[in-house]
Amino acid sequence: MVMFLSRVFRKLKDFEQTFANDPDQFVILRYLTFLYAMRYDSPSRVWQRTLWYGYCSVMLFLFTTYCYKAYWHITRTAYTFSTFNVLATIWIITGALVRRLLFDRADLVRLVRFLNDRTFRGVERDVWTARRTVQRQNNRYLVAIVLTLLLETFLFLGKNLKLQPEFMLEYNGHVIGGFAFQVLYGFTTCYWGSLYVLIFFFIYAMLNVLRVEMSILAQSFEQTNQILNQHRSSLSASATCIVEERKFWSDLRNLLKKNVQRHVELLE
């Protein structure tokens, strides 16, 4: 048993290291946005686009079924706890749809592209370590959140789905489909509903990387003072060496150019 757990632990560490060394800062985030039908970057062929649009339509189908159930409960029955559950589910799915539309914007795509550009001070060891650290933190964070939501989904399927038929697919107040179909329907409900809160964690992962990149940029501007202090003694001397003065202005110009260019890319 100990050997098995040790082997599993090593596999998990290797898995984590693989994603931590990936050149894409948001590799797990890209997988999750694909699984939750939020973004597919390269549907090049017709059949790929067809499958993608069909996959995205599952969420709309789920939303439509709950709208129908809400209409049936409101018009045919009294206001019960089942009606409240259906309306609450519609609210959650609506919020997930709105957040999905807001997340899939060109501004966020440009931000991700900017944060994935590691050429700025990429050869410096402390900068490399800071970027790898935040990437590992985001990967752990996202995996832990997804596993927690999956655990919640399985608990929902094991308890709530059997006791609360309003979470099953219904027509005219009667449950349709077999048990396996209802489990799939309930899983889809909880799966897409979790997108309501999951997008907040996606935004947090982006802001976490942005915080590190901003600190790296701020540190780069602070190096300007270091260059000034380094050459102050030679520049203040009465017989300043021309070569030393040219080196000073060259270093200062290159540093400012690099920092300003990075700052302009951020503002764009």
C-alpha positions, 0 to 999 in steps of 0.5 A, spaced: 500 500 500 505 504 501 509 503 495 502 504 491 501 511 494 508 513 493 508 511 486 501 515 485 505 521 489 511 521 484 506 520 478 502 526 480 509 530 482 511 528 474 504 531 472 505 537 476 512 538 473 510 537 466 504 543 466 509 547 471 514 547 465 509 548 459 511 555 455 503 556 456 502 560 462 494 558 462 495 551 459 490 548 464 485 554 463 485 553 456 483 545 457 478 548 462 475 553 457 474 548 452 471 543 457 466 548 459 464 550 452 467 557 453 473 558 448 476 553 442 481 557 439 482 553 433 476 549 430 479 549 423 475 544 419 468 544 418 466 537 422 470 540 428 466 547 428 460 542 427 462 538 433 463 545 437 457 548 436 453 542 437 457 541 444 455 548 446 448 547 444 448 542 450 448 548 455 442 552 451 438 545 451 439 544 458 437 552 459 430 551 455 428 544 459 429 548 465 425 554 462 419 549 460 419 546 467 419 553 470 413 554 466 409 548 467 410 548 475 408 556 475 402 554 471 399 548 473 401 547 480 402 551 487 408 555 489 412 549 492 419 548 494 420 544 487 418 550 483 423 554 487 429 549 486 427 550 478 427 557 478 434 558 482 437 553 477 434 557 472 438 563 475 444 560 476 444 557 469 443 564 466 448 567 470 453 562 467 451 564 460 452 571 461 459 570 465 461 565 459 459 571 454 463 576 458 469 572 459 469 570 451 472 577 449 477 580 445 480 584 451 481 578 455 484 574 449 489 580 448 491 580 456 492 572 455 497 573 449 501 579 453 501 575 460 504 569 456 510 573 453 516 571 457 521 574 453 521 580 457 527 579 462 526 572 461 533 570 462 534 572 469 533 567 474 529 571 479 524 573 474 524 565 471 523 563 478 517 568 480 513 566 473 514 558 474 512 559 482 505 563 480 504 558 474 505 552 479 500 556 484 495 557 479 495 550 476 494 547 483 489 552 485 485 550 478 485 543 479 483 543 487 477 547 485 475 543 479 476 537 483 472 540 489 466 541 484 466 534 481 466 532 488 460 536 489 457 534 483 457 526 485 454 528 492 448 531 488 447 525 484 448 521 490 443 524 494 439 530 491 437 527 484 434 521 487 430 525 492 428 531 488 425 529 481 425 537 479 432 536 477 430 530 472 428 531 465 420 532 465 415 533 460 408 535 463 410 533 470 412 526 469 420 524 469 422 521 462 428 517 460 431 511 464 435 512 470 442 512 466 439 518 462 437 522 468 444 521 472 447 524 465 442 530 465 443 531 473 450 531 472 450 536 466 445 540 470 451 541 476 456 541 471 454 547 467 451 550 473 458 550 476 461 555 471 457 560 475 462 560 480 468 557 476 469 563 472 471 567 478 477 563 479 479 563 472 479 571 472 483 570 479 488 566 475 489 571 470 490 577 475 495 572 479 499 572 473 498 580 472 500 581 479 507 578 478 508 581 471 506 588 474 511 587 479 517 585 474 515 591 470 515 595 476 522 592 479 525 594 472 523 601 472 527 601 479 533 599 475 533 606 472 535 608 479 540 603 480 544 605 473 544 612 476 547 611 482 552 606 479 554 612 474 553 618 479 560 618 481 564 617 475 559 623 472 560 627 477 568 627 477 571 633 473 575 629 468 569 624 466 571 619 461 567 619 454 567 612 454 564 611 461 559 617 459 557 613 453 556 607 456 551 610 461 547 613 456 546 607 452 544 602 458 539 607 460 536 608 453 536 601 452 533 599 459 528 605 458 526 603 451 525 596 454 521 598 460 516 603 456 515 598 450 513 592 455 508 598 459 505 600 452 504 592 450 500 592 457 496 598 456 494 596 449 
